[in-house]
Amino acid sequence: MVKLKLDKAVNMLGLSMNRLSIASGVRPHTVGDLVRNDSQRVDLDSLDKILNALNSIAEDRGLDIKFGVADIIEYEYLRKEPN
């Protein structure tokens, strides 16, 4: 199972979804869906823009944080039950 955990990065930086949307150039609706883990697909270009925005904001605030894909996407293998 793939789960988005963008909300943790947003909360860590104290950002609103609107602020992240403006900083990344990604539509507010798309950012909202991703933050709420309510998206069936993730556009790689949007993901790139969001990560760049998160890192830029962290750097501007003097924080020693670098966000990567593993910080906002989680994968858990779910074993299928035998029939």
N, C-alpha and C positions, 0 to 999 in steps of 0.2 A: 504494500500500500504506500502510495506517495502522499505526503502531507505537506502543505505549505505552512511555514512558521514565520512568515514575514512580520506578523504582528509583534513578535518578540523584539525584532530589530527596531520596529517603529516605536514601541514602548521604551526600549532602552535609550533611544535618542529623544524621546518626548515629542515625537512628531505627530501631526495630524495627517490624515490621509490626503487632505487637500494640499498640505505643504509638500508632501512627498510627490504628489501628482505634478505640482508646479516645478519642483526641483528636477524631476526626472523627465518631464515632457510626456508622460504616459497619462492617458485619459483618466479622469477621476473615478469613473465607473469601474474601469479595469483595475486600478489600484485598490479600490474598495473590495472588489471580489477577491483579489489576491490576499489582502490583509485578513479578510474573513474566512479564508480557505474555502471559498465558494466558487471555485473555477475548475472547469473540466480540462482546460488547456492552458499552457503557459507559452506565450510567444517569446522566443529567445531574445529578440531585439528589445522587448519590454523588460525582460529580466536583466539584460545588460544595462539598460538605462537606469533601472531602479537600483542595481548594485552600485553603479557609478555615483548616483545621487546620494545614497547612504554613506559611501566612503568619502565623498566630497564634504558632506555635512559634518561627519565625524572629524575629518581633518580640520575644517574651519573652526570647530569647537575645541581644537587642541587635544582631541581624544586619541589614544593610541589603540584604535580599533580598526581592523580591516575586515570587511564583510565579504564573504565568498558564497558560492552556490550552496555549500553544505550548511551555511548559517541560516538559510531561508527555505531550504527544501530538505525534507527528511524521507527516508525510505525504510520501510519495515517489511521483511519477508513474512508473508502469512502462509503457513503450510496448509495445503489442502488436506482435508480429512479423507481417509480411504473410504471407498464405497462399501 
